[in-house]
Amino acid sequence: RRVPLGTLCVIDDQPRDVDPGDMKLLAELAQVVETLIAARASAAAAVRIAEESERTLQALDRKHRQLRQAERMAKIGSWRLTLADNQAEWSEQTYAIHGVPPGDGKPLDSALDFYPPKARAIVTEALERTMATGEPFDVETDFTTAQGEFRRVRSMGEIEMDKGQPVALIGVFQDVTARYTMEEALRQVAHTDELTRIASRGRFNEVVDDKIKATIANAERCALLLIDLDHFKAVNDRFGHHAGDEVLRVMAARLNADYLSNCFAARLGGDEFVLLISDQAILKDLAGLLRRLLYDLQYTVSTNGVTLNVSATIGACWLGGPVKDRGELLRNADAA
């Protein structure tokens, strides 16, 4: 809306009459002044807009730099996959995780080359499922950098829509190797008996439960051997716990002998061990295996002229028939 700002006057030192032509000229001069004022106002507005844009660009650049710092700190990058040409767009940190210099991105097939076959199948399936259903995906897989270094990565993605049509997949990509390595180390500690370095009771519980399901599903044979050491308490009492610990380590090593490589050995606690046998060749002569184990699991401890002989008692139980869970399997082996 036009707003009056003032008046325009033309002054002479002699009185005169103003004819219509002079009024027209005066009106034209007024329009010139109005145009100048509007131009100056527009110029001032343009300067303000430019200044605001500059401040906005500076703030945006600052946020981008902060985001890049956060990406480097968290080892998180972003990506975008255009559906029309399967071309991947990567952020700076995504390139860094791949171990390649920043560029123009890579086609989907080339991007998948960084994954081992099993991981590539997982990622491909996740991408296809999201494109088919529209559901976001979140997968964690193994990964190999351009330098051939192992990494563990997590990928998240979802559909980008434009006017109701899917145009791209967008997401984030994170290097979680440090966390994964720590979790694996903790898992290894939890799964390994600290003294004998064979599987712990917790690990045995997981393995035997899975083996029971597989054995029943495949209609195969499987046997459990429960092993108690004889005279072990006497070794501890006579020679001390360090000697007893050495006996346990020796027995664990013998349960990991080459001829038992396809068997699963664990320490249940104290002087009690367990051997899970699913090797069908070994199971053909289970009695022969028991005789060999009874011979191999003999050990002599001698100190200061005192000798104690440690041996083993073994209870064997077949999995199958009415025996279909870990508890019953252990009870039957213990009774045997």
Order of alpha helices (4+ residues) and beta strands (2+ residues): alpha-beta-beta-alpha-alpha-alpha-beta-beta-beta-alpha-alpha-beta-alpha-alpha-beta-beta-alpha-alpha-beta-beta-alpha
